[in-house]
């Protein structure tokens, strides 16, 4: 992204910076729209707490060895 900004703002004029901000706004709008369309409001499987007693005891045993 910095290379794109540098290549657009070669003369550092307000018009060039306006183009940079417009491109940035378009990118934000498009990516936000994609997220709103395809995003889900449910928690992913890896966020669930798994109460496996064997796992907890083996972790506890490893910590006790230290």
Wavefront OBJ file of the C-alpha trace (Angstrom):
o trace
v 0.000 0.000 0.000
v 2.762 2.549 0.721
v 4.144 1.935 -2.778
v 0.727 2.705 -4.254
v 0.489 5.948 -2.250
v 4.020 6.904 -3.257
v 3.320 6.215 -6.913
v 0.114 8.288 -6.878
v 1.471 11.250 -4.897
v 4.594 11.936 -6.929
v 4.155 15.719 -6.735
v 2.391 15.755 -3.349
v -0.527 17.886 -4.552
v -3.934 18.033 -2.864
v -5.536 16.462 -5.943
v -3.228 13.468 -5.739
v -3.939 13.038 -2.034
v -7.660 13.273 -2.772
v -7.240 10.364 -5.191
v -5.446 8.359 -2.493
v -8.252 8.972 0.009
v -10.953 8.146 -2.549
v -9.210 4.872 -3.442
v -8.903 4.088 0.264
v -12.588 4.822 0.856
v -13.575 2.570 -2.055
v -11.402 -0.261 -0.732
v -12.922 0.090 2.732
v -16.453 0.114 1.329
v -15.904 -2.946 -0.872
v -14.218 -5.023 1.826
v -16.870 -4.032 4.370
v -19.633 -5.002 1.937
v -17.995 -8.398 1.376
v -17.761 -8.894 5.133
v -21.411 -7.921 5.654
v -22.591 -10.285 2.921
v -20.492 -13.326 3.798
v -19.829 -12.832 7.522
v -21.678 -14.930 10.068
v -22.900 -14.053 13.515
v -22.195 -17.463 14.989
v -19.079 -18.379 16.895
v -16.527 -20.534 15.105
v -15.872 -24.064 16.335
v -12.397 -23.210 17.618
v -13.842 -20.662 20.057
v -15.807 -23.284 21.986
v -14.422 -24.477 25.313
v -13.894 -28.220 25.342
v -14.056 -29.612 28.871
v -11.879 -32.674 28.340
v -10.735 -33.826 31.822
v -7.797 -35.810 30.393
v -6.480 -32.777 28.595
v -6.748 -30.603 31.679
v -5.061 -33.155 33.923
v -2.180 -33.733 31.479
v -1.605 -29.998 31.231
v -1.699 -29.700 35.004
v 0.793 -32.565 35.347
v 3.171 -30.903 32.886
v 2.977 -27.655 34.813
v 3.609 -29.428 38.101
v 6.802 -30.973 36.672
v 8.206 -27.522 36.028
l 1 2 3 4 5 6 7 8 9 10 11 12 13 14 15 16 17 18 19 20 21 22 23 24 25 26 27 28 29 30 31 32 33 34 35 36 37 38 39 40 41 42 43 44 45 46 47 48 49 50 51 52 53 54 55 56 57 58 59 60 61 62 63 64 65 66
